[in-house]
Amino acid sequence: MFASYAQHHDAIQAFHKWRQSEAQTSGLRGPNLDTASFIPQIKLEAYLDTYLYLENLLSAVLDSSDRPAVAAGYVREHYLRSFATLLCIGEGRLIYHFQQYRSLRDDKMPFYTKPEDFPHTDDPAVFQNYQDAQWQFCAISLQYDMKDRLRDRDTLPITSKEKVGEGGSAVVHRIVVEESYNALRPPFQPTENRPSNMLRPGTSRFSKMDQQPRQNTFVLKTYRGKEAETNHKKEREAYMKLRGGGCPPPNIVAFYGWFIQGTSYNLILEYADQGTLEDYMERTAKPESIEDVLLFWDRLTQIILGVQSIHGRIGNDTSASQILNGEAAVWSHYGGRRVKEYRRTRSREIKWKTNDSVEGEQIFHWGGRLLDTVEDAHEDMFQGNSASHKIVREILRQVVVGMLHHDGPRPHAKTMFDKAKEIIKRRADIHEITLVRPGGSAECELAGSSNASSKTKSPPQVPPESTLDSSIWPTDQHVSGLPDVKACRFQKGLPQTMIASNPKPAINRAVQLV
């Protein structure tokens, strides 16, 4: 395939050796996300900027009479990928023709059909060879709010993928995007997943997370099968509704865009990687100080606000908040071991009531009334007399019980949010604890984006070296293609709401810690 000059010239030999080895970066291609290597533009530019390599390559492929007419700077700016592709097929000399036509510039690649200005040669296979070779230099850039229908040969700059969940028609992968092709984050979102000034007061155990930014890590949710197109459309439209005026709510898992490639329908979502709420409750001591109790519930009320964000546009349901806040109350009062016991006891009661036909870990009521297990747990929690217990008890009575009762219309999420916020503010005032924004302004409107300060700081609840293992939410099955309340970002130790597109079962396991 290569012309004779390519077999002996040192510059051309070095180029081929480089592109076939160290230049290669792993990507994905096609509806099955098959591995396909590519060469990032940034690598190509760096290589050809070294030791006059581009000038030497041009001199190697062009006749002495043509060489003065081809400026290396002009090729570098407009035809670098084109020239590299021509070198791959042994037709580097055609750069003399290419650089005379705008239609053959790099920004027109990849060529799906033969351009009118493509050079005519004696070999009719030249364009086909060029078309086959171009893909290694033509990975697509992933843009925020992308809405793309890709060809099967388009290369995605996804350097790694790990399957983390599957259910119904959807498969969930954790992916890493090659940094120079990552334009997924909107201008109003920080480049790092979480600001470094959101550490939990009095602790430093989350500092390791700040030292490892994950701005190129995302979630790829792929739908397949006969319902794929319908479910994909429902979910992406739901996310777009949640954006409102264009800026996604701070308590909603970020939706970056979508693409369709062949028979696969894909969503690109924010990655939450610090374990589930279940993990958090098992590994973290319950909050002991008044400040920590208030901070915990301040952040957790974002769950309620998240429900309002979705159901204010799509419906009105607080079922996920029932689970999140019901178990949160038990954990904040007793700790993680009691939460596990609480789940098992509810499950046993439901199995007994249904002759083992229903699993009950996610159920709090049956036949129009609260389970005996839930009533007993509430009664126990009403007995505490410490200041922290009084806070939990008030939230339990005015917020959690209201969400859990199943008789009559369920309360609107905004009503629950306002009640919880009122309790937290009043208790914070009593104990002279000020909830402030990271920037310093008091009484944050969105509790999940607040920090806190007080006259005294609580000691760490777990040893500083304890960090949360990385995980992503499970995907057990698909429900209607709509986002659901699934994830609570524990921003440096305290929860901030996320909404994730996940099924109804095992909501407690799908609450994320970020």
N, C-alpha and C positions, 0 to 999 in steps of 0.2 A: 504493500500500500504506500509506503513512503518513497519519495523520490530519492534519486541517488545521492543528492547532497546530504540527506538526512542520515545516511549510513556512516558518514565519516567525519562530519563537522563537529568539533568539540562542543560548541554552544548548543547545537540541536540535540546531541546525545545527552548532554547534561539536563536539558529541558525534559526530555522523555523519561529519564531516570527519576527526576524530581516529581513529575506529575503522576507517575505510576507507584510512588512510594509515599514519601512524607507529605505530599500535597493532599492526599486522599482523606476525605472526611465522610463519615457514615451518614447517610440520609435515608429517606423512605420514598417509595414510589408505588403508585397504583392503588386500586381499591382494597387490596389485601395488606397494604402497608409493608410491602416487601423491601428488604434492604437494597439500597442503591447508592453507591458512593458518588460524591461530587467534590469539586474544588471550589472553596469559597473565593469570592472576588478579592477579599482582603489578602488572602494568601497569594493569589496570582499577582496582584499589584506589588506586594512586598518582594516576591521573587524577581520580577522583571525590573524592579527599581534597584536591584543589587548589582554592583560592579558593572554597570553599563550592559547588563544582560540583554535588554531589549534592543539596544543599538547593535550589539554583536549578532543577535538573531536576525535582525533585518538585513545586516550585511551578508549573512550566510545564505539567505534565500533569494535575494534580489541581484539582478545583473548590475554591474557597475554603472551602467547608463541609467537604470531606473532608481538606484538607491538615493540620489540627491532629491528626487521628487517626493520621497516618503519621509516625513518628519517624525522622529520617534515620539516627541511630545504630543503630536496630533493623534498618533496611533494609541498612545497611552490613555488619552482622554476619551476617545470615541470608539476605538476598535480593538481594545485589548483582548476581550473574549473572542472576538471574531478571528483575530490573528492566532490566538492559542488553538482555536478549533482547526484552522487551516494547517497549522503545524502538525496537529494530530493525524491528519489525513495525507500529509506529505505534499500539501499545496500551499506552502507559505508564500510562494511568489505571488499568489493572487491578491495579497494585501495591497499591491499596487493598484489593482482594479477596485477593490473594496473601498479604499479611502477616498474614492471619487464620488461615492453615492451615500446620501443620508439614509436611504432605505436599507442599507446594509450595516448600519451602526449597531453597536452593542445594545442600545435601548430598544431595538426592534426585535431582538432575540427573545425567545427561541422562534425559529421559522417553522411553522406548521405546514406551509405550502411554499413552493419555490418563488422567491421574489422576482419581479420582472427584471430587475437590474442585476440579478445574479450572473456571474460571468459564464459565457458559453465556452465550453472546452471540447476537446476531441473525445474525452471520456464522459459518456452520459451518466456515469455513476457518481460523478463528483458531488452533485447536490445531495444524493442519498447518503453518501459517506459523511458529508458535512452535517446533515441533519441528524445522523446517528451519533456523531461525535460531540455535538453541541451540548447535549444534556448534562454532561459532567461540569459545565461552566454555567448552567442556567437554573440553579435552584431558585425557587420563587421566594420572594420576601413575604413574611407573614405580617400583615398590617392590622392595626386596630380597626375593628368594625368591618373586617373583610367579609365579603359575600361572594365567594368564588365558586365557579364550576370548572374544575380542573380536568385536563386531559390525562389519560392513563400514564403518559410518559413524563408528565410534570414531576419534578423532584421536590420533595418537602425537606427543608433544612432542619429536620428533627434528628438529632445526633444519637438519641437513645430513647427507648420506650420500655416501660415495665407495666405489665398488666396488673391492675390492682382491684378489679371488680368486674363482675359480669352478672347479667340478669335480664330476663325478657329478651328484647331485641337489641339491647345496648351492651357494649363492652367499654370499660373505662381503663385508660392507660395514663400513667404518669410519664410525661415527655420532657425532654430538654431540647430547646431550640438553639441552634448555633447563633451566638450573640450578634454577629454582624447582620443577620437576617431577621432579627427580632425587633419588630416595630409594633408589637401587640399592645403595649401599655399606653393608655391615653395620656395626654399631656398633664392632666390633673391628678395623676396617680404617682406616688413616689416610686423610684426605680427599685428600691428594696421593698420586700413584702411588708415589712413592719418598721415604723420609725424606732430608732434606738433609744428615744427618751421615754418609752412606755414601760419601763421596768416596774415590777411590782414594788411599792414602797417597802423599804426595809429588807429587801432580798436582792441577791445578784445571781441567782441560780440560772437565769435565762440568758446570761451574757454570752454564752457560747453560741446561741442562735444568732445574735447580732453580728458575730464575727464571720458568719457563713451566709452571705446574701444569696437568695435563690431566685433572682429576677428573671432567669431564663427557664425556669421550671413551671410547667403548666399541666393541666389535665386535658386530655383528648378523649371526648366521649363519642363513640362511633355507633351508629345505628345500622343494622343490617336486616334483611328479610323483607317480607311483603308489607309490613307495617312501618318500615324504616322511614320512608318519606313523610308519612303522616305524623308520626311521633316527633321526628326531627323538626318539622314545620311548627307543630304546636309548642315545642319547648323553646325554640329560638324566638318565636313571636311573644311568648310569655316573658322572656328575658328582655326583649326590646320594650315591652310595656313598662317593665319595672324601671327602665332608665329614665322615663319621664322626659325631662328637657334635654337629655343627652348625657348627663353626669350620673353614673350609677349610684344608688344610695350607699353610704359607707357601711351599712350593716348587711349588704347583700353580696354574695359571692360574685366576683367579677366575671362578666361574660365578654370575651374579647372578639368573637366573630365565628363564622362558620364557613365550611367549604364542602362541596360534594365532589367526589372522584369516583367515577364508575358507579358501582352499586353501593358505595359506602357514603353515609351521611354523617358529617362530623361537626362537633361543637368544641371550641377551645375555651376552657374555663380556668379560673384561678385555682391554684394548687394550695391546699391546706395540709400541712404535713407534720403536725406535732401530736398525732395520736387522737383518740376518741375521747368523748366525755367519760366513758367507762374507764378508760386508761387513767384519765386525770383523777377521777374519784378514788381509784384504787391506789394510786401512787402518791397522792398529795394529802397531807393532813388537813382536816377541816379547819376553816378559819377560826382562830381563837379570839383575837382582839376585836374590839368594836369596829375599828377602822377597816380591818380585813373583811368583816362580815358585810359592812356597808358597801365596800368596794366590789365584793363578789356579787351582791344583788344589784348593784348599780349597773354592772356590765351585763348581768344576766337578763335584765329587763329589755336589753336590745333584742333578745329572742322575741319578746312580745311585739316590739316595734317591727321586727322583720315579718312577723305574721301579718301585721297591718299593711306593710308594704305590698305583700302579695295579695292578700285576700281583700284589701280595699279596692283592688282592681279586678280580681278574678273571682272572689267569693268572700265568705266570712266564716272562718273556722279556726278554732284554737286548739285542735286536737294535739298537734305537736307540742304546743306550749304546756299542755296538761302533763305530758310525759317529762318534758325537760324540767319544768318547775316542780312537779311532784317529787321527783327523785332528788332534785337540787335541794329541796327543803330538808329531806332526810339526811343528805350528805352534810349540809352545812350545820345540822344539829348534832349528828352522831358520828359522821365519818364514813369512809368507803366501805368498811366491812358490813355495816348495817344496811347499806344500799343493796349489796348482793343478797343479803338475807331478805330484804324487802321484795326484791324481784322474785326470788324463789318462792316466798310465801304467797305472793299474788298468783304466781303460776299454778301452785298447788290448789289454791282456792278455785281458780277458773276451771282447772281440769276436773275437780270434784263436782262443780256445778254443771259441767257439760259432758260428764262421763268420758273424759279424756279426748274429746273431739276438738278442743280449742286450746292453742298455746296461749298462756296468759301473761308473759313477762311485760308486754306492752299495754296491758289492759288495766284500767283503774276502776271501772264500774261495770255492772252487769244487771240486766233487767230493770234499768231505770234508776239504779241507786249505786252509791259507792260500795266497793267491796269491803267486807268486814276488816280485811287486812289494812286497807287504807284508813278506814275510820279509827282503828286501833292505833295506827302510827300517828295520826293527827292528835288523838287523845294523849298519847305519851308526850308528844312535842309541846302540848299546851301546858305541861307541868313545870318546865324550867323557869327559874326566877332570875337568872343572871341578866345583865344588860344585853348581851348577845342573844340569849334565848328569847328575850322580849322582842327583839327586832324580828327574829325568825318567826315567832308566834304571830306577830301582827301581820307580816306578809302572808303567812300561811292562812290566817283567817280571812283576810280581805282580798287576797289575790288568788292564791293557789286553790283554796276550797271552791271559790267561785268558778274557776276554770274546770275543776274536776267534776262538779255536779252535773249530771246528765239530764235531769228533768227540766223541761222548759227550754226556751231559746238559750243558746250559749252566749256568753258575754262577748261583745266586740273586743278585738285585740287592743284597739286604741284605749278603750275604757280600762283594761287591765294595766296597760302601760302607764296611764295617768295615775292610777291608784298606787302602783308600786313606786313611781317617781315621787309622789307626795309623801309616802311613808319614809323613803330613804332621805329626802331633804329634811323632813321634820326631825328624824332621829339624828341626822348629821348636825343639825343646828343645836340640838340638846347637848350633844357631846363635843361641840365646837370643832367639828371636822368639816373642812371645806373641800368640796369636789370641784376641781378646776380642769379646764382644757389644758392640753400639753403646752400651749403657748402662754397659759397663765390666767385666762379669763375664767371667772367663777361660774358655777352652775351650768354645766354643759347641757345643751338642749338634747343632744343625742348621748345618752349616758355611756354608750359603748366607746365613745371616742374621748372619754375623760380620763384624767389622772387624779390623784388625790394627795393632799398633804395635811398633816395635823401636827400637834405639838409633840407627839411621841410616835415612834415608828415601831411597828410590830416586828418581832424576830422572824427569821425565815421559818416557813412551815415544813420544809423538807431540807435535807442537807444541800449546800450550794452545788455539789457536784452532780446532784440528781437532775437529769434532763429527760424530757419526754421523747420516746422513740418516734421515729418517722412512720407515718401511715397515711392512708387516704380513705375516704369513706367507702363502705361497701355498696354494691349495687345488687340487691336481691331480686328485684323485679321492677317493671316499669309501670307507672300509674299515669295514664292519660297524657303523658308527654309534658306535664306542667312542672315548673319548679315547686319544691315543697320545702317546708322548714326542716332542715337537716343538720345544719352545722353551726356550732358556736365557737368562734375563734377565741381561744384563750390567749389574748394579746399580752405576752410576757407575764402569764400567770393569772390573768383575769379575763372573763369571757366577753367577747364581742360577737354579735350575731353574724352568722352567715346563712345564706339560703343556698341550698344545693339541689341539683336535679336528681333526686334519689327517691326510692320507693317508700311506701308507708311503713313496712315492717322494720323493726330494730332501729327505731329512731334514736334511742339512747346510744346505740353503738355508732351512729353516724354523726354524732356531735363532735366537731373537729376542734383540735387545739392547735392554734397557730402562734 
